[in-house]
């Protein structure tokens, strides 16, 4: 397992400390959880941007999607 040093703004550090104490979990567990969520979201964003940039991509407008799903 890798070790990283992170400098946190005082306000975030205080909030993290309070949360860790109130839940009896380590600060590291919250940092890992937050990074996992962020990285998952970032991966999704990169995938979406790659699809939008695809020159041969085809798009449907809102009304076309509703018709295709039988929602009109």
Backbone as a chain_set.jsonl record, in Angstrom:
{"seq": "XXXXXXXXXXXXXXXXXXXXXXXXXXXXXXXXXXXXXXXXXXXXXXXXXXXXXXXXXXXXXXXXXXXXXXXX", "coords": {"N": [[0.855, -1.176, 0.0], [0.566, 2.186, -0.841], [1.981, 5.214, 0.49], [1.013, 8.495, 1.097], [1.585, 11.961, 1.503], [-0.436, 14.564, 2.482], [-1.343, 17.91, 2.342], [-3.709, 19.633, 4.041], [-6.179, 22.199, 3.958], [-6.804, 24.151, 6.911], [-9.531, 24.231, 7.762], [-10.729, 22.02, 6.456], [-9.189, 19.98, 7.544], [-9.937, 20.139, 10.245], [-12.668, 19.489, 10.059], [-12.5, 16.889, 9.042], [-11.145, 15.604, 11.138], [-13.05, 15.866, 13.207], [-15.163, 14.358, 12.107], [-13.951, 11.823, 11.912], [-13.501, 11.244, 14.633], [-16.137, 11.241, 15.63], [-17.273, 9.091, 14.33], [-15.648, 7.052, 14.887], [-13.817, 6.116, 13.047], [-10.911, 5.91, 10.958], [-9.072, 8.789, 9.812], [-7.751, 8.372, 7.464], [-9.32, 6.41, 6.235], [-11.557, 7.838, 5.401], [-10.377, 9.638, 3.638], [-9.403, 7.895, 1.658], [-11.843, 6.81, 0.776], [-13.089, 9.129, -0.236], [-11.316, 9.816, -2.311], [-11.557, 7.554, -3.954], [-14.241, 7.804, -4.791], [-14.067, 10.276, -6.15], [-12.181, 9.648, -8.171], [-13.56, 7.647, -9.584], [-15.724, 9.167, -10.566], [-14.276, 10.957, -12.118], [-13.157, 9.239, -14.03], [-15.537, 8.492, -15.335], [-16.251, 10.989, -16.386], [-14.11, 11.454, -18.164], [-14.557, 9.38, -19.987], [-17.065, 10.143, -21.0], [-16.385, 12.611, -22.188], [-14.601, 11.753, -24.163], [-16.358, 10.356, -25.791], [-18.041, 12.405, -26.659], [-16.271, 13.872, -28.164], [-15.795, 12.234, -30.27], [-15.628, 12.065, -33.694], [-17.424, 10.728, -35.411], [-19.669, 10.364, -33.943], [-23.124, 9.972, -33.195], [-26.029, 11.784, -32.366], [-29.024, 12.079, -30.455], [-31.845, 14.201, -30.13], [-33.795, 15.527, -27.399], [-36.574, 15.063, -27.89], [-36.447, 13.001, -29.793], [-35.338, 10.936, -28.272], [-37.372, 10.544, -26.389], [-39.418, 9.617, -28.128], [-38.205, 7.268, -29.088], [-38.156, 5.769, -26.784], [-40.787, 5.416, -26.359], [-42.199, 7.331, -24.928], [-43.619, 9.527, -25.662]], "CA": [[0.0, 0.0, 0.0], [1.348, 3.408, -0.93], [1.809, 6.241, 1.515], [1.043, 9.835, 0.534], [1.446, 13.06, 2.441], [-1.361, 15.552, 1.928], [-1.539, 19.119, 3.153], [-5.112, 20.03, 3.983], [-6.529, 23.482, 4.589], [-7.177, 23.954, 8.31], [-10.966, 23.962, 7.914], [-10.977, 20.637, 6.047], [-8.539, 19.119, 8.529], [-10.784, 20.118, 11.442], [-13.892, 18.734, 9.743], [-12.121, 15.481, 8.922], [-10.851, 15.131, 12.482], [-14.329, 15.756, 13.913], [-15.883, 13.221, 11.538], [-13.267, 10.587, 12.3], [-13.762, 10.999, 16.057], [-17.551, 10.944, 15.877], [-17.63, 7.803, 13.719], [-14.632, 6.079, 15.315], [-13.107, 5.624, 11.858], [-9.669, 6.659, 10.738], [-9.101, 9.85, 8.804], [-7.298, 7.76, 6.209], [-10.423, 5.691, 5.575], [-12.385, 8.834, 4.722], [-9.609, 10.17, 2.509], [-9.418, 6.863, 0.619], [-13.21, 6.752, 0.238], [-13.319, 10.331, -1.039], [-10.519, 9.711, -3.539], [-12.166, 6.532, -4.815], [-15.429, 8.408, -5.41], [-13.61, 11.285, -7.105], [-11.536, 9.006, -9.323], [-14.629, 7.011, -10.362], [-16.424, 10.237, -11.28], [-13.345, 11.495, -13.12], [-13.122, 8.254, -15.119], [-16.793, 8.637, -16.086], [-16.16, 12.241, -17.136], [-13.178, 11.26, -19.282], [-15.248, 8.529, -20.961], [-18.093, 10.969, -21.651], [-15.731, 13.588, -23.06], [-14.071, 11.035, -25.327], [-17.496, 10.046, -26.669], [-18.503, 13.664, -27.258], [-15.257, 14.305, -29.133], [-15.738, 11.268, -31.373], [-16.159, 12.758, -34.871], [-18.518, 9.998, -36.051], [-20.739, 10.15, -32.963], [-24.465, 10.406, -33.573], [-26.752, 12.241, -31.193], [-30.469, 12.238, -30.532], [-32.316, 15.273, -29.264], [-34.705, 15.11, -26.329], [-37.811, 14.518, -28.46], [-36.123, 11.711, -30.419], [-35.161, 9.946, -27.199], [-38.706, 10.232, -25.864], [-40.104, 8.77, -29.105], [-37.537, 5.958, -29.121], [-38.52, 5.05, -25.565], [-42.231, 5.328, -26.273], [-42.652, 8.214, -23.861], [-44.247, 10.754, -26.18]], "C": [[0.901, 1.24, 0.0], [1.026, 4.373, 0.197], [1.961, 7.598, 0.838], [0.934, 10.844, 1.669], [0.584, 14.113, 1.778], [-1.465, 16.727, 2.88], [-2.985, 19.573, 2.949], [-5.288, 21.431, 4.553], [-7.055, 23.209, 6.005], [-8.645, 23.574, 8.486], [-11.29, 22.512, 7.543], [-10.374, 19.671, 7.053], [-9.38, 19.019, 9.799], [-12.05, 19.3, 11.21], [-13.607, 17.241, 9.662], [-11.842, 14.878, 10.299], [-12.137, 14.912, 13.275], [-15.117, 14.543, 13.425], [-15.262, 11.901, 11.974], [-13.546, 10.246, 13.763], [-15.208, 10.584, 16.297], [-17.97, 9.586, 15.319], [-16.696, 6.677, 14.146], [-13.998, 5.359, 14.116], [-11.848, 6.454, 11.688], [-9.874, 7.756, 9.692], [-8.696, 9.287, 7.451], [-8.441, 7.059, 5.489], [-11.331, 6.66, 4.831], [-11.669, 9.425, 3.511], [-9.605, 9.172, 1.361], [-10.793, 6.793, -0.031], [-13.493, 7.947, -0.674], [-12.547, 10.274, -2.359], [-11.093, 8.671, -4.498], [-13.384, 7.095, -5.534], [-15.027, 9.425, -6.469], [-13.033, 10.636, -8.356], [-12.55, 8.276, -10.198], [-15.382, 8.045, -11.192], [-15.551, 10.802, -12.396], [-13.219, 10.548, -14.313], [-14.369, 8.354, -15.984], [-16.777, 9.895, -16.944], [-15.26, 12.084, -18.353], [-13.813, 10.401, -20.378], [-16.287, 9.344, -21.732], [-17.466, 11.977, -22.605], [-15.161, 12.932, -24.308], [-15.19, 10.719, -26.309], [-18.004, 11.291, -27.376], [-17.544, 14.117, -28.349], [-15.144, 13.369, -30.334], [-16.391, 11.894, -32.607], [-17.343, 12.036, -35.528], [-19.693, 9.755, -35.115], [-22.059, 10.684, -33.505], [-25.231, 10.729, -32.3], [-28.237, 12.312, -31.48], [-30.857, 13.419, -29.663], [-33.359, 14.707, -28.296], [-35.971, 14.448, -26.891], [-37.573, 13.167, -29.129], [-35.951, 10.61, -29.382], [-36.514, 9.552, -26.635], [-39.479, 9.319, -26.822], [-39.517, 7.358, -29.12], [-37.906, 5.122, -27.898], [-40.031, 4.905, -25.381], [-42.837, 6.201, -25.189], [-43.356, 9.465, -24.375], [-45.74, 10.717, -26.115]], "O": [[1.872, 1.317, 0.752], [-0.061, 4.345, 0.775], [2.917, 7.827, 0.097], [0.266, 10.596, 2.672], [0.843, 14.51, 0.642], [-1.652, 16.55, 4.084], [-3.415, 19.857, 1.831], [-4.621, 21.803, 5.519], [-7.668, 22.173, 6.262], [-8.964, 22.687, 9.278], [-12.049, 21.851, 8.25], [-10.984, 18.652, 7.378], [-9.519, 17.935, 10.368], [-12.453, 18.512, 12.065], [-14.385, 16.426, 10.159], [-12.264, 13.757, 10.582], [-12.292, 13.887, 13.94], [-15.671, 13.791, 14.226], [-15.971, 10.971, 12.359], [-13.799, 9.087, 14.094], [-15.471, 9.674, 17.083], [-18.937, 8.996, 15.802], [-16.913, 5.511, 13.819], [-13.691, 4.168, 14.17], [-11.74, 7.562, 12.214], [-10.732, 7.655, 8.815], [-9.235, 9.681, 6.417], [-8.522, 7.108, 4.262], [-11.823, 6.342, 3.748], [-12.291, 9.679, 2.479], [-9.786, 9.56, 0.207], [-10.898, 6.725, -1.256], [-14.068, 7.792, -1.751], [-13.077, 10.647, -3.405], [-11.114, 8.882, -5.71], [-13.55, 6.893, -6.737], [-15.586, 9.434, -7.565], [-13.362, 11.034, -9.474], [-12.422, 8.278, -11.422], [-15.648, 7.829, -12.374], [-16.038, 11.091, -13.489], [-13.178, 10.988, -15.462], [-14.287, 8.307, -17.212], [-17.23, 9.879, -18.089], [-15.605, 12.529, -19.447], [-13.625, 10.669, -21.565], [-16.38, 9.252, -22.956], [-17.964, 12.173, -23.714], [-15.235, 13.502, -25.396], [-14.997, 10.803, -27.522], [-18.357, 11.242, -28.554], [-17.972, 14.686, -29.354], [-14.464, 13.691, -31.309], [-17.578, 12.221, -32.577], [-18.185, 12.688, -36.146], [-20.615, 9.016, -35.459], [-22.102, 11.711, -34.182], [-25.1, 10.04, -31.288], [-28.654, 12.574, -32.609], [-30.285, 13.628, -28.594], [-33.74, 13.54, -28.387], [-36.383, 13.39, -26.415], [-38.42, 12.278, -29.037], [-36.375, 9.475, -29.602], [-36.783, 8.37, -26.423], [-40.119, 8.361, -26.388], [-40.255, 6.373, -29.16], [-37.96, 3.895, -27.979], [-40.498, 4.35, -24.386], [-43.862, 5.856, -24.601], [-43.657, 10.369, -23.595], [-46.4, 11.676, -26.515]]}, "num_chains": 1, "name": "protein.A"}
